[in-house]
Amino acid sequence: MITNLTPTSAIFLANVDRIEQSLAEANGEISSGKKVAVASDDPGQIQSLLQLQTDEKQNTQIASNLESATADADSADSALSSAIQLMDKAVSLATQGASATTTASSRQDIAQQIAGIQAEMVSISQTQVQGRYIFSGDQENSPTYQLDLQAFNGVDLLSAAAATRRIQDPEGGTIAASETAQQIFDASGASVFAALNSLRLDLLGNNQTGIANALAALQTASSHLNTSEAFYGNVEDEIDHATTFAGQYDTQLQSAISNIQDADVAKAASQLTAENTALQASFQAEGKMPTTSLFNYLG
């Protein structure tokens, strides 16, 4: 134990301790790349750093959710585009069936084609993305409809779950990202299923007036499908904007975190060199002091 140090010796030891601490900090920054690795490194900044890291983690999760929502919206848009094309085909067949020159036998053949369109339309209502039925609302593990040409409207309703899920926007809001099969394919007054089934039955019954009425219903239902496709187009635009914002926000957060946490390695290396030089100079200066000044007290 050192006792009765002279003021000069005490200053020397304090300087050595300070320099060695500074060397340790510089070495730590160079080896870890961090100037704030633990709370004690900079207690005044740790709360801000933790908040920024929390914000970045949340933003990363939002970006991941948006990526999943993009896949759903793109698939829905594509599916509805196919549905609209089917309706265009059905309108063409209905127009043919409504013609006074079309025979009963030809209408029977057209009815079979409409039945095929019904089956395809139900299949579209059952569109899946990664095993999830994207038009089934909150009950995405099962389809909303199945084909049943003996049933009313030619389909069986399996679920009436609403679509309440919303996608979080990194700017703080939410996005309504989906519609249900009921909203899209079986809307009151504009039901795709009802219009197709009515057309098929009237064709089978050789009912020219009924076919003409079914043609008008098809056109109304087709217009509704276009409205649903436009909804998903808007969803895609909103998600694209939100994804762009999330990317920009992530860059800002990482920059803010880096400003607090990351070491300036070049500066730390320069400091390391300077402190090593200062330590050597201190020992050299101490070595030139009279030998009775400090070491006489080392026991």
Summary of the structure (lengths in Angstrom):
residues: 299
radius of gyration: 37.4
end to end distance: 7.0
largest distance: 127.9
contacts: 892
relative contact order: 0.16
helix: 70%
strand: 7%
